[in-house]
Amino acid sequence: MNFDFSADPFQQLDGFVKEAAERGLKDPNAMALATVSEDGKPSVRIVLYKGLIRGGFSFYTNYEGRKGRELAGNPFASLCFFWPTMDLQIRVEGKTAPLTRAESEAYFKTRPRLSQIGAWASHQSETISGTDELQAQVDEVDKRFQGQDIPCPPHWGGFHLIPSAIEFWFNRNGRLHERFCFLREGNDWKRLMKSP
């Protein structure tokens, strides 16, 4: 996909995710999510981008895990997509909000059964004695819901990040990278380039 600085940045980003998938890249929708704790300590981890929902970049998680707690305390976060074989990274900054219960439940139904079981079995970010403990919890949940659909747990669901800034970074020779920035101004985007 060719980059068009005059085009909508959401469409540009979605196009690059699709291109990464078409090239056969592993986890083409993987993105780093950076959050900050209430005492100002940053943390970052990889989550999967699940599409645009109501103008925001969506992802799903356990609300009681570290990232869920941090986003509840401070909704501002950053995302970063990086495809080294495409010489491209995309950075996004903005404010998160939980998705609706209906949105979370609809996505949960599309997940593989083991992933649904894991959402119930894992007490995300809590200390466990080892993998045997986790497997026992998985087996217990599997038995509990045997022969029936697994409902979305109340502590599990989605967020979307509404961007205030999006930057497309293209790797160039001699570290003369191109940085195309979109800054939110009301309902419009201010477009500018930054020096590498």
Residue, then its C-alpha position, 0 to 999 in steps of 0.5 A: m500500500n502506498f502512503d497518502f498524506s492527504a488521506d484519512p489516517f485510519q484508512q492508511l493504518d488499516g491498509f498497512v495492517k492488511e498489507a502486513a497480513e497479506r505478506g504473511l507476517k506473524d501477528p500483523n495486528a500486534m501493537a505495543l500498548a504503553t500505560v502509566s500507573e497512578d504513581g507515574k510508572p510506565s509499563v508496556r506490553i503487546v496486545l492485538y489490534k481488533g479493528l476500529i470501533r467508534g473512531g478508536f483502536s480496539f483491543y481486549t483484556n482482563y479489566e482486573g489485570r495490570k493494564g486494565r487497572e492502569l487504564a482505569g486509573n489513567p486512561f491516557a495511553s500510547l500504541c505502537f505498530f512496528w513492521p521491520t520488513m516493511d520499514l514502518q512503524i506507526r505510533v498513536e497517542g490518545k485516551t482510552a475508554p471501555l467498549t460497551r458490554a454488547e461490543s465485548e460480548a460480541y467479540f468474545k463469541t468469536r474467540p476460540r473456545l480455549s481462549q474463552i476458557g482462559a479468560w475465566a481461568s486466568h487471574q491476570s497479573e496475579t502470582i501463581s505457583g506454576t503452570d500446573e495451577l493454571q492448568a487446574q483452573v483451565d480444567e475446572v472452567d472447561k468442566r463447568f461449561q462442558g456442552q454449553d456456550i461460554p459467556c463473556p466474564p464480567h471482568w473481561g472486555g474491550f477498550h478503544l483508544i481515541p487518538s489525539a495524534i498518529e505518526f507514520w514513520f518510514n525507515r530511510n537510508g542514512r537514518l533520514h527517516e520520514r515522519f508524517c504526523f496527524l494531530r487532532e484538531g476538533n473533528d479534523w487533522k492537522r498534518l505536519m512532518k517532523s525531522p528524524 
